[in-house]
Amino acid sequence: MNEKILIVDDEKSIVTLLSYNIGNAGFETDVAYDGLEAIEKIENNDYDLVVLDLMLPGMDGMEICKHLRNNRMDTPILMLTAKDDEFDKVLGLELGADDYLTKPFSPKEVIARIKAILRRTKNTSQIKFNKIVVGDLVIYPERYEAEMNSNLVTFTRKEFELLYYLAKNVGKVISRDQLLSGVWDYDFVGDSRIVDVHISHLREKIEPNSKKPIYIKTVRGLGYKLEDPS
């Protein structure tokens, strides 16, 4: 059965363009033209991914993303934005979007991003390993959760995938490009700010003091590493 993609955009020309190209790539497609219609469809259908425009009538992309994640719906989201504004991109990622593209974009790039997200989602949904312990941090791969000092910590899918990747390589310095490849499954040059935003979000959740991290260390000029502070 083909994966089902929901395309959410109020510009009919973009919906038509995306529907045609995503459909030709072998996916089943559905569409919504405003935020409230999108929420209703997502809550009543089983989609494998949502292509979500930022600027929508009724409820914008940020609000939709926040609503889904607050209700523990982890359907992957590729956010589209006409704004070349880093704040919008960062906020979208912090609210739980898996990736973003800035308009104008090529249909080929949209399809490449969709395939990368779905490959990664499929791989991580099959994780069946025991817990990983790093200092006071205990990671439960099957549950997409962790405990810090016995307190439960929850994550978006992409946050957990990043934490899990670092945990599998504990003590090793991992470059941003390696993280883009290993976590986002990019086989082309991606935007390393995606990595930095998710690292920042992880630190807010697991570090005693996110401004002075003791678990996720920055190795200047090289990348990041997860280490046991003890």
MARLO-355662 format. One record per residue (C-alpha): residue number from 1; residue in three letters; chain; x, y, z. Coordinates in pm, 1 decimal. Layout:
BEGIN
- k; r; c; c1; c2; c3
- NUM; ALA; A; X; Y; Z
...
% end
This chain:
BEGIN
- k; r; c; c1; c2; c3
- 1; MET; A; 0.0; 0.0; 0.0
- 2; ASN; A; 138.1; 342.8; -98.0
- 3; GLU; A; 216.8; 598.8; 170.0
- 4; LYS; A; -48.3; 867.1; 202.3
- 5; ILE; A; 54.9; 1233.2; 201.6
- 6; LEU; A; -166.1; 1525.0; 308.1
- 7; ILE; A; -85.7; 1850.5; 126.0
- 8; VAL; A; -198.7; 2164.1; 312.7
- 9; ASP; A; -176.7; 2497.2; 128.7
- 10; ASP; A; -424.3; 2773.5; 45.7
- 11; GLU; A; -269.0; 2837.8; -296.3
- 12; LYS; A; -447.7; 2606.8; -540.8
- 13; SER; A; -167.0; 2629.5; -795.1
- 14; ILE; A; 82.7; 2496.0; -540.5
- 15; VAL; A; -157.2; 2221.2; -430.0
- 16; THR; A; -205.4; 2117.0; -792.1
- 17; LEU; A; 170.4; 2119.4; -857.5
- 18; LEU; A; 250.3; 1917.0; -545.1
- 19; SER; A; -36.7; 1672.5; -590.0
- 20; TYR; A; 69.1; 1598.8; -947.2
- 21; ASN; A; 438.0; 1546.9; -870.4
- 22; ILE; A; 395.3; 1364.9; -538.7
- 23; GLY; A; 135.0; 1139.6; -699.4
- 24; ASN; A; 369.5; 1065.6; -991.6
- 25; ALA; A; 636.5; 968.7; -736.1
- 26; GLY; A; 411.8; 683.3; -621.3
- 27; PHE; A; 236.7; 835.8; -321.6
- 28; GLU; A; -134.7; 864.3; -251.2
- 29; THR; A; -232.2; 1227.3; -190.0
- 30; ASP; A; -504.7; 1419.2; -11.5
- 31; VAL; A; -540.3; 1797.1; 18.5
- 32; ALA; A; -663.1; 2065.4; 256.2
- 33; TYR; A; -683.1; 2438.5; 187.0
- 34; ASP; A; -698.4; 2586.2; 537.8
- 35; GLY; A; -585.4; 2507.1; 889.1
- 36; LEU; A; -916.0; 2390.0; 1033.7
- 37; GLU; A; -977.2; 2153.4; 742.4
- 38; ALA; A; -624.2; 2018.0; 788.9
- 39; ILE; A; -678.1; 1947.5; 1160.0
- 40; GLU; A; -1007.2; 1769.6; 1088.9
- 41; LYS; A; -850.4; 1552.1; 819.2
- 42; ILE; A; -542.0; 1465.4; 1022.8
- 43; GLU; A; -752.3; 1366.8; 1323.8
- 44; ASN; A; -980.2; 1145.2; 1113.6
- 45; ASN; A; -735.4; 986.6; 869.6
- 46; ASP; A; -411.2; 795.1; 881.8
- 47; TYR; A; -145.7; 994.2; 696.1
- 48; ASP; A; 219.1; 897.5; 667.6
- 49; LEU; A; 332.8; 1259.6; 629.7
- 50; VAL; A; 191.9; 1611.8; 610.4
- 51; VAL; A; 329.0; 1878.1; 373.6
- 52; LEU; A; 222.6; 2189.0; 564.9
- 53; ASP; A; 230.3; 2551.5; 451.7
- 54; LEU; A; 317.6; 2803.9; 720.6
- 55; MET; A; 73.0; 3078.0; 620.2
- 56; LEU; A; -284.3; 2945.7; 621.1
- 57; PRO; A; -630.2; 3091.8; 688.5
- 58; GLY; A; -818.1; 2973.0; 996.3
- 59; MET; A; -518.0; 2824.4; 1174.6
- 60; ASP; A; -159.9; 2873.0; 1056.8
- 61; GLY; A; 105.4; 2605.4; 1019.2
- 62; MET; A; 266.7; 2684.8; 1354.3
- 63; GLU; A; -64.0; 2641.2; 1536.9
- 64; ILE; A; -135.6; 2313.3; 1355.0
- 65; CYS; A; 208.2; 2179.5; 1437.0
- 66; LYS; A; 174.9; 2277.5; 1802.9
- 67; HIS; A; -175.8; 2126.9; 1825.1
- 68; LEU; A; -63.0; 1792.6; 1682.8
- 69; ARG; A; 243.1; 1761.0; 1902.7
- 70; ASN; A; 56.6; 1868.8; 2216.8
- 71; ASN; A; -190.2; 1589.3; 2143.2
- 72; ARG; A; 95.3; 1340.1; 2097.2
- 73; MET; A; 29.6; 1293.5; 1725.9
- 74; ASP; A; 371.6; 1226.0; 1573.8
- 75; THR; A; 281.9; 1226.9; 1203.8
- 76; PRO; A; 594.1; 1362.5; 1028.3
- 77; ILE; A; 563.0; 1722.1; 905.7
- 78; LEU; A; 744.8; 1893.1; 618.8
- 79; MET; A; 678.5; 2263.4; 662.4
- 80; LEU; A; 669.9; 2504.4; 367.6
- 81; THR; A; 732.6; 2874.4; 416.8
- 82; ALA; A; 737.9; 3170.0; 181.1
- 83; LYS; A; 938.2; 3360.8; 439.3
- 84; ASP; A; 1316.0; 3345.8; 428.9
- 85; ASP; A; 1308.3; 3418.4; 801.0
- 86; GLU; A; 1523.3; 3213.2; 1036.1
- 87; PHE; A; 1289.2; 3280.1; 1330.0
- 88; ASP; A; 997.9; 3112.6; 1150.9
- 89; LYS; A; 1211.0; 2813.4; 1058.0
- 90; VAL; A; 1351.0; 2774.5; 1408.0
- 91; LEU; A; 1010.0; 2809.6; 1570.7
- 92; GLY; A; 859.5; 2555.9; 1331.7
- 93; LEU; A; 1128.7; 2303.1; 1417.5
- 94; GLU; A; 1093.2; 2368.5; 1789.6
- 95; LEU; A; 717.9; 2307.0; 1764.5
- 96; GLY; A; 780.6; 1965.5; 1613.4
- 97; ALA; A; 817.9; 2000.2; 1236.7
- 98; ASP; A; 1059.2; 1740.7; 1099.1
- 99; ASP; A; 1195.8; 1958.9; 821.7
- 100; TYR; A; 1120.2; 2273.8; 621.0
- 101; LEU; A; 1156.7; 2412.5; 269.8
- 102; THR; A; 1146.7; 2777.7; 167.5
- 103; LYS; A; 938.9; 2880.3; -133.0
- 104; PRO; A; 1007.4; 2879.3; -420.8
- 105; PHE; A; 1114.0; 2514.8; -425.7
- 106; SER; A; 1147.0; 2245.6; -689.0
- 107; PRO; A; 904.5; 1950.7; -681.3
- 108; LYS; A; 1206.9; 1718.8; -696.5
- 109; GLU; A; 1341.0; 1864.2; -372.9
- 110; VAL; A; 1002.2; 1825.4; -200.8
- 111; ILE; A; 987.3; 1460.2; -304.2
- 112; ALA; A; 1348.0; 1402.9; -192.6
- 113; ARG; A; 1269.1; 1548.9; 150.7
- 114; ILE; A; 949.2; 1341.0; 178.3
- 115; LYS; A; 1135.6; 1020.0; 94.2
- 116; ALA; A; 1413.6; 1100.6; 341.0
- 117; ILE; A; 1167.8; 1166.4; 624.2
- 118; LEU; A; 968.8; 850.0; 549.1
- 119; ARG; A; 1281.4; 632.1; 528.5
- 120; ARG; A; 1393.9; 758.6; 864.1
- 121; THR; A; 1047.2; 719.2; 1017.1
- 122; LYS; A; 1021.2; 361.5; 893.7
- 123; ASN; A; 1364.2; 270.1; 1025.8
- 124; THR; A; 1309.6; 416.9; 1371.1
- 125; SER; A; 960.4; 266.1; 1403.0
- 126; GLN; A; 1129.6; -75.0; 1394.4
- 127; ILE; A; 1366.3; 1.3; 1685.8
- 128; LYS; A; 1363.1; -278.4; 1940.9
- 129; PHE; A; 1658.6; -237.8; 2172.4
- 130; ASN; A; 1708.5; -228.2; 2545.7
- 131; LYS; A; 1749.7; 96.9; 2735.9
- 132; ILE; A; 2064.3; 306.4; 2704.9
- 133; VAL; A; 2209.9; 464.5; 3018.5
- 134; VAL; A; 2432.2; 773.4; 3005.3
- 135; GLY; A; 2492.4; 916.0; 3352.5
- 136; ASP; A; 2152.0; 997.8; 3502.0
- 137; LEU; A; 1991.7; 983.5; 3157.1
- 138; VAL; A; 1807.1; 661.8; 3069.6
- 139; ILE; A; 1684.9; 628.8; 2709.7
- 140; TYR; A; 1404.5; 389.8; 2610.7
- 141; PRO; A; 1418.6; 347.0; 2231.0
- 142; GLU; A; 1094.9; 152.5; 2199.1
- 143; ARG; A; 897.1; 417.3; 2386.6
- 144; TYR; A; 1056.2; 729.3; 2235.0
- 145; GLU; A; 1105.4; 848.3; 2590.0
- 146; ALA; A; 1381.2; 904.3; 2841.4
- 147; GLU; A; 1416.8; 959.8; 3212.3
- 148; MET; A; 1643.6; 1215.1; 3372.3
- 149; ASN; A; 1695.4; 1153.8; 3744.0
- 150; SER; A; 1390.0; 921.5; 3727.1
- 151; ASN; A; 1172.4; 1201.7; 3582.1
- 152; LEU; A; 1003.0; 1122.2; 3250.7
- 153; VAL; A; 1110.1; 1330.1; 2949.7
- 154; THR; A; 917.0; 1317.4; 2622.4
- 155; PHE; A; 1032.9; 1423.3; 2278.1
- 156; THR; A; 913.6; 1488.9; 1927.6
- 157; ARG; A; 1006.8; 1209.7; 1688.8
- 158; LYS; A; 1300.6; 1400.2; 1541.2
- 159; GLU; A; 1433.5; 1507.5; 1881.1
- 160; PHE; A; 1432.9; 1147.2; 1994.8
- 161; GLU; A; 1599.4; 1023.9; 1674.7
- 162; LEU; A; 1878.0; 1278.6; 1728.6
- 163; LEU; A; 1923.3; 1183.4; 2095.4
- 164; TYR; A; 1922.0; 813.4; 2007.9
- 165; TYR; A; 2180.1; 863.5; 1732.3
- 166; LEU; A; 2409.2; 1049.5; 1972.7
- 167; ALA; A; 2354.5; 782.9; 2239.7
- 168; LYS; A; 2452.6; 505.1; 1999.4
- 169; ASN; A; 2777.9; 695.7; 1948.0
- 170; VAL; A; 2830.6; 810.6; 2306.6
- 171; GLY; A; 3169.4; 974.7; 2356.6
- 172; LYS; A; 3225.0; 1022.8; 1983.5
- 173; VAL; A; 3229.4; 1361.2; 1810.7
- 174; ILE; A; 2962.3; 1366.6; 1538.9
- 175; SER; A; 2970.9; 1639.2; 1275.2
- 176; ARG; A; 2660.4; 1829.9; 1166.6
- 177; ASP; A; 2684.8; 1667.9; 823.7
- 178; GLN; A; 2696.0; 1322.8; 984.7
- 179; LEU; A; 2388.4; 1410.0; 1189.0
- 180; LEU; A; 2206.1; 1540.1; 881.7
- 181; SER; A; 2285.4; 1211.0; 708.1
- 182; GLY; A; 2219.1; 982.1; 1003.2
- 183; VAL; A; 1910.1; 1150.2; 1149.3
- 184; TRP; A; 1755.3; 1340.4; 858.5
- 185; ASP; A; 1877.1; 1089.7; 596.6
- 186; TYR; A; 1991.0; 1366.0; 360.9
- 187; ASP; A; 2202.5; 1250.5; 67.7
- 188; PHE; A; 2259.2; 1613.6; -27.6
- 189; VAL; A; 2383.6; 1920.6; 157.0
- 190; GLY; A; 2124.8; 2029.0; 412.6
- 191; ASP; A; 2088.9; 2328.0; 642.1
- 192; SER; A; 2295.5; 2264.8; 954.5
- 193; ARG; A; 2072.1; 2504.7; 1151.5
- 194; ILE; A; 1822.0; 2219.3; 1167.3
- 195; VAL; A; 2075.9; 2026.1; 1374.4
- 196; ASP; A; 2156.3; 2324.0; 1597.7
- 197; VAL; A; 1788.3; 2392.3; 1671.7
- 198; HIS; A; 1722.1; 2031.1; 1770.7
- 199; ILE; A; 2038.8; 2016.4; 1983.8
- 200; SER; A; 1921.2; 2330.1; 2164.7
- 201; HIS; A; 1581.0; 2174.5; 2221.7
- 202; LEU; A; 1734.8; 1854.1; 2358.3
- 203; ARG; A; 1949.4; 2052.5; 2598.1
- 204; GLU; A; 1643.0; 2232.8; 2731.1
- 205; LYS; A; 1492.4; 1893.4; 2813.1
- 206; ILE; A; 1784.5; 1693.0; 2954.2
- 207; GLU; A; 2048.9; 1934.0; 3081.6
- 208; PRO; A; 2044.3; 2059.3; 3442.4
- 209; ASN; A; 2152.5; 2394.8; 3295.7
- 210; SER; A; 2105.8; 2423.7; 2920.0
- 211; LYS; A; 2346.7; 2720.1; 2908.7
- 212; LYS; A; 2624.4; 2503.7; 3055.5
- 213; PRO; A; 2560.3; 2158.2; 2906.4
- 214; ILE; A; 2726.2; 1856.8; 3064.5
- 215; TYR; A; 2568.0; 1586.9; 2846.9
- 216; ILE; A; 2556.5; 1723.2; 2491.2
- 217; LYS; A; 2885.6; 1901.5; 2434.4
- 218; THR; A; 2975.0; 2129.3; 2144.2
- 219; VAL; A; 3315.9; 2052.4; 1998.7
- 220; ARG; A; 3404.7; 2377.6; 1827.2
- 221; GLY; A; 3461.5; 2343.5; 1455.2
- 222; LEU; A; 3373.0; 1973.8; 1457.9
- 223; GLY; A; 3023.8; 1902.4; 1587.4
- 224; TYR; A; 2858.1; 1754.2; 1895.1
- 225; LYS; A; 2902.4; 1459.7; 2127.6
- 226; LEU; A; 2696.3; 1298.6; 2403.1
- 227; GLU; A; 2901.9; 1202.9; 2706.1
- 228; ASP; A; 2860.0; 1072.0; 3058.4
- 229; PRO; A; 2935.1; 1367.6; 3291.1
- 230; SER; A; 3043.9; 1131.4; 3566.7
% end
